[in-house]
Amino acid sequence: MLNFDEKRYVDIQTGAVQLAGPIREALKAELANGAENIFFMGAGGVNFLMQPAARMLQTKSTFPTFIEMSAEIVNTGHANLGPNSIAVFPSVSGTTKEAVAAIEFAKSKGARVLSLTAKADTPIGEMADINFANFVADDTSSENFYLQSLLIALAIMDLRGEIDDYDSVVAELQTLPELLVGVKSAFEDRAKSFAEEIKDEQNHIITGAGGVWYEAWYYGMCILEEMQWIWTRPVHASDFFHGTLELIEKDTSVILLKGEDEGRSLSDRVERFAPTVTSKLRVFDSKDFELPGISDRVRALISPVVLAAAFERLSAHLEVVRDHPLTTRRYYKKGDF
């Protein structure tokens, strides 16, 4: 596979799933000490990667769960953030200034801070009450943070008696790193051909529902826009029919991500409509990938992880065919803004 180090990848994702035990023990202590709610408060794209797990807590658990933007909450405050709150902050660099400011704000309210970082000896790692460090870089961070946040959600639900299959789900997740290599390999040819197909296209609508909506949102904003300077319109599949459909013409690119949870029917609706107008509907379905030993229950939980693993292959080919390295920026981290 193009520019891919299998051992490095497997080691990183293995590090993520091996945090299951430590995460559960840390949360057990927090709940025993009176934690009453949890905030997912990352800055930028990494906060998207928390949201499938956060939404699972919001819809499957009665534990109060909030999703907030670091840069906003320090201005607005939040009536539910206080001494009995857990505030979760993911960061690859461990230095993101909006997250640093939000951690200071959360701690001023008495909240307990849990950070997920690539390195412990960073401001965000060191400011946290609890830090879990697992080395990642941009090309491996999506799966890492999806998995770590999923482990947080599963642990909370298990500790509260809201699920009875925690051990079996975690056991399946432990097998995932090697399986994701298979996902990448299976997608390699399509990634290459799709990169060639869209290398000169500048505008895309990217959509999805359920857990994979966050991967669509993330990939559009943080990869296509930030790393390739390609205009995208990320829109949730349920909102597609409340405005965005009026933009569709015969040559409009619509990239549809499909997962295997309850949101799938919303994506099906887009898949039925779009081809009646455009010839450029591109569908990417987590169901197309073989994951031996993974149950339907767990496949639904990890659909965004699977598509993130596949789409990293698309990113690798896009930077080559467009002669635009993924690390090239015009403004990001180049000025004080």
C-alpha positions, 0 to 999 in steps of 0.5 A: 500500500502507498506510503503505509507502515503496517507495523506502525499502524497496528501498534498505534491502534493496539495501543488505543484498544488496550486502554480499555481497562485503564479507562474503565478503572479511571471512570469507576473511580470518578463515578464513585466520587460523585461524577454526575455528567460528562462533557466532550470539549475538544477543539476542531476536528478531534471533537468530531471524533468524540461525537459518535460515542457522545451521541451513543451516551445521549441516546442509549444512556441516562448519564447526562452527556454534553458536546461543547466547542472549547472556543465557545464554552469559555465565553458562554459558560455552561450551567451543568459544568461543575465539580461533579463533571468529567470534561474530556479533551482529545488532542494530537499535539497536546498544545491546542490553544482553544483546548488549553483555555477550555481546560483552564475554564473547566478546572476553574469550575471544579470539573475533573479533566480527562485528556487523550493525547499523543504524548503525556508531556504536553500542556493538555496532558499535564493539565489533566487530572487523568491523561491517557497517552497513545502516540498518534499522528494525523494519519492514525488519529481518527481511528485512535480517538474514535476507539478511545471515546467509544471505550469511555462511553462503553465503560460508563454504560457498563459501570451504570448497569446499562449494558450487559455485553461490555466484556464481549464488545471490548474483546471484539475491539481488541481484534480490530487493529489487524482487521483495519489493515485488511480494510485498507488493503481492500480499499487501496485500488478504489482509493487510487482510482477515486483519487484520480477521478476527483483530482481536478474536482473542486466542489463536493457535497459530503453526507452521512447519518448516524455515527458515520456522519461525523466521519463525513463532517471530519473528512470534508473539513479536516482533510479535503478542506484543510489538507487539500484546499477542496471546497466541501459542503458537509451536511447531515443526511437528515438535513439533505432534504431541507435545503441542500438538495436544491444544489444538486445538478446533473454533474454535482458531486455527492459523496455519501458515507453509509454506516450500519447503525440506526442512521442507515435508513437516512442515508438510504434516502439520499442514495435513492434520490441523488441518482435521479438528478446527478451522475456523480453520486459516490457511495462508501459503505462500511458494510462492504468491508469484511471484518471476520469475528466482528458481530453486527452489534459491534460493526454498528459501533465501529462504522466510522472507524472502518470508514476512517481507516479506508479514507486514509488511503484516499488521502494518501493517493490524493496528495500524490495525484494532486501534488499537494502534500497533506502537511501543506498549509497556508494559514493554520499555525502560521499566525496568531489568530 
